Amino acid sequence: MAARLLVVEFFFNFLYMPTEIALPLFVRGTLDVDATGLGLMWGALGVGAFVGAALVNQMRNLPQRHLLIAIIALWAFVRSRWLPPEA
């Protein structure tokens, strides 16, 4: 049990820490907003974490393939709608 928790913690930090470091750079460089925009982005991350934690139990009953396709489709929509194209 402890080894499994250690592996989960490793991957959480491995995937999350680049966000922690790069978010201020992304907000200033790509979105061209100030500290208020950064605060709104951190707030959005917090709301998303809360909603995800509240819904995780209901999502266990969904077919995993459909859930993964929906997540990828939503990510593609957000990328194409609000982020500028990469050079």
Secondary structure, 3 states (H helix, E strand, C coil): CHHHHHHHHHHHHHHHHHHHHHHHHHHHHCCCCCHHHHHHHHHHHHHHHHHHHHHHHHHCCCCHHHHHHHHHHHHHHHHHHHCCCCC
